[in-house]
Amino acid sequence: MPTPALPLPPPAHAAPLPASAPGPDGTRVLSGVAYAALPGVRPLELDLYLPPGDGPHPVALFLHGGGWRLGSRHSGGPAFPGRTLFERVAAAGIAVASADYRLSGEAVWPAQLSDAKAAVRWLRARADELGVDPDRVAAWGESAGGHLAGLLGLVTDADLEGDVGVTGPSSAVVAVAAWYAPADLAGFAGDAGADPADAGTREAQLLGAPPASVPDAATQASPVTHVRADAPPFLLLHGTGDRFVPCVQSERLAEALRRAGAEVELHTYDGADHMWLGAPDAAADALDRTTAFLRARLLGT
């Protein structure tokens, strides 16, 4: 007689929510919440920073940088140690869901976009429990995370929706803020003065091969490819002294959005390097501009 199968627990993203912990200025945080469970892979998790009060609050999905190779949901970059970046935006009335996603050593494109879209769908599916507003979801990211945030705002191709985690709800966002983000992977090597055949670059590791050898994937993975007139409003912030992601990447995306008739604001910081290194005034201004942008788009203030 066959052994009966053991009952399986529900997927991690359907589990009850953890209790929130208090933060500064009346904020609260739910830490290590699974938004998607993948067979044979660690659950994908996010930390949710909630503003004071009961909500429902507008929410920005934050995606970390690290060249798609490093980083985690715990960091918003060296200019903002610990949780300060997320707590400050939450204190201003915008919930922040800082999410992990699969890195390029775990999976190649388009897994990272699939994960980001899954996080948006999960926020919508459990909005009532979380105290967030499913109609006011924005995307925000720095560096590689800004690239994914841009794609969240622009990609409507059903083939790139993915089937990770909760399916059904929309993965669309109503605004995008991107800090020093890649926007054109096909043109990145030329902008950076790098060898387009180098398989060790961050963008090659994302795609599984140098962009020049997989032009269709490089084009598909570039936000500039997906620009459309009805794109959500974009805020693009970049330092002119960026040695890792040339500022022209944001300039090219801004110009493409303008040509398409979409709403975009580009602000550059003279001499500021990647991650606002050596430019604390730029870092502070970037946070102020981003907070004001999110409040305007999500709170109407």
N, C-alpha and C positions, 0 to 999 in steps of 0.2 A: 504494500500500500504506500503510495507516494507521501512524502512528508509535506504537510501543509505549509504554504508560503507564510512567512512572517508578515504581519501587518506593517505597512510602511507608514512612517509619520508624514504629515503634510509637508509640502515643500517649504524651505526656510522662509521664503518671502510671504507665506501665508500664516506664519506663526504669530502669536499674540505680541503686541508691542511691549518693549521694556518700559519700566518706570522712568520718568524724566528726572534729571538732576538739576538743581538750581545753578544758575550762572549769574554773572554780574548784571546789574541794572534791571533786575526782574526777568532776565531771559531764562530759558530752560533748554536742556540738551538731552536728546535721546541718542545714545551712543551704540554703535555696532549693530545697526538694524539691517537685516538682510533684505535687499530689494529684488534679488533674483537668485535662484538655485540652479546650478548647471551640473549635469551628471559627470562625476569624476573630477570636478573642479570645486575649489573653495566657494562658498556662497559669496556673492558680491554684496558689499555692505556700504552703508552711508551713515553719517552722523547728521542729525537734524537739530538745528538751532532755532528755537522758537522765540518770537518777541514776547514782551509782557502782554498779559490779557488772554482772553479765550479764543480770539479769532472768529471766523476763519481768516488766516493771514495769507497774503501773497507770498510766493516762495520762489527763490532763485536756486537752480541746480548748479552747484559749483563743481568744476572739473579741474583737477590739479595738473601741474606741469611735470616735466621730467623727461621730455623727448620721447614720450610713449614707452619709455624703457624703465624709468625710475619714478619715485614719488608715491604719495599716498593721500588719502582723504584728510589726514591730520595736519597738512601743511598748506598754507596759502603763499608760500615763498619766504625767503629769508628776511624780507623787509617787515614781515608780520609774524613774529614768533608765536608758537603755540596756537591757541584758538582765537587770538585777538581779532584777526580779520573777520571771522564769522560772527563772533560775539558783537562786534561793533555794528555790523550791518543788521543783525537781529535786533539790537537795541534801537535801531532807527526804524523798526516796524516791518522789516522784510525777513521772513524766515529763510534760512540757508540750509540746503541739503548738500553736504559735501560728500561726494561719492567716489569710491574706488571703481576702477574698471580694469579689464584685463590688459596687462602690459604686453609689449611686443615679444618678450621672451616666452609668454604663455600662449599667445594667439596673434595671428597677423590680421591685417585689415580684411574685412570690415568689422571684426569683432568689437573693436573699441566703440564704434558708432552704435552697434547693436546694444551694447551695454548702456550707453548714455540714453538711448531711446527707451530702454527697459526701465531705467530709473524714473524717467518722466511718466511713463505709463503707471508705474507703481505708486508714485505720488498722487496721481489722479484716482487710481483705484481705491486708495485708502485715505483719501482726503478727509473724510468726515472724522475718522479716528485720529488722524494726525493734527487736525485743526488748521489745515491749509485750504486755500481756495483753488479748486481744479481749473478755474477759468483764468487764473492769474499766475502762470508759471513762466519764468524766464530762465535763460541759460547764461552762465558766466564762467569764464575760465581763464587760466594763465598759461601761456606758452602752448604746449601740446594740448592742454585742456581748453585753451581758447580756440584752437583749431576745431576741437570736437564741439564746442559751444556754437561756433559758426556753422558747422554742418547741421546741428540740431535746428538752427533757424532757417536753413535753406533747403535741406534734402527732403523731397516729397516722394521720391521713387519708392514704390512699394517693395521692390526687390532689396532695398537697403533697410527695411524696417526691422528685420530680424524677428526671431520667435523666442527670445530670451525672456524668462520671467513671466509676468502678467502680460497677456495679449488682449487686444480689444480696444482699450482706451487710446485716445490720440497721443502721439508723442510730439505734437507741435508745441512751440513756445511763442510767447507774445513779444519778447524782446531778447536781445543778445548783447552782452558786454564781453569783449575779448581783449586781454592784455598781451602785447608782444607775441602775437600768434602767427604760425605759418598759415598761409592762405593758398599757395600755389605750389604744390609739391613737384609738379612737372618742371617748373622754372626755378626751383629752390637752389639747385647746385650752381646754376649760372649766376644767381643773385649773390650767393655766398662765396663765389670763386673756388668752388670745390670740384673734385673729379666726379663727373656724372656716372662713372662706372664703378665707383667705390661702394662695395657691398657692406661696408661697416658704418655708414652714416645712419643717423637716427631714422631718417625717412625711408632708407632702404630696409632697415630692420622692421619698420612698421609694415611695409608692403611685401616683405619676404624676398625682395630683389631690388637692385638699383632702379630708381624711377625710370631711367632711360630705357631699361630692358623690359619694363612692364608699363608702357605708356597709358594703356587703358585704365589700369588700376590707379596710376598716379593722377590721371585726370579725374577719375571718379572720386578719389579721396581729397580733392582740392575744393575748398569752399568757393573759390572764384568761379568754378565750373557751374555751380548750381544757382548762381545769382538770378533773381527774378524780380519783377516789378512789385509783386505783393509780398515781398520779404518783410519780416518784422523789423522794427527799428533796430539799428546797430550802433553801438559805441565801440570805437576802436582806439586803443591807447598804445603808444609805442615809443621807445627811445631811439633817437637818431644815432646813438653810439652803440647800438645792440650788435654784439659780436657773434651771437649765436643764431638769431633770426633777424635777417636784415629788415630794416624799417620799410623798405620798398614792398615787402609782402603785404603789410597793412595798407599801404598807399594804393597798391594795385587792387585790393579788394574794395576799398572805399570808392575808387574811381569806377569800378565795374558796377557797384551798387548805384552810384549816382547816374551813370549812363542808363541803367535799367529803370530809373525813376523811383528807386527805393529810398527810404530815409536812413541817412547815415551821418554820424559825427565822427571825424577823425581828429585826434589831438596828439601831437608829437612833442617829445621833451628833448630839448637840445642836449646832446652829449650823454644822455642816460643810457646805461648798459642794460643788458638782459636782466630780468628780475629786479629792476630798479637798483642794481648794484652801484654803489657810489653816488646815489642820487636820492637821499632821503626825502627831499622836498618833492621830487617827482612821485615817489611812493605815496606820500601823504595826499598829494593832489589827485592821484589816480583813484585812491579810495574815496575821496570826497566826490569826485566826478561820477564814479560808479554808483555810489549811494544815491546821489541826486538823480541820476538817470533811472535807477530802479524805482525810486520813489515816484518819479514823474510818470513812469510807464505802468507801474503796478498799483500805486495809491492815488495817482492823479494830483500829486502835490509837487 
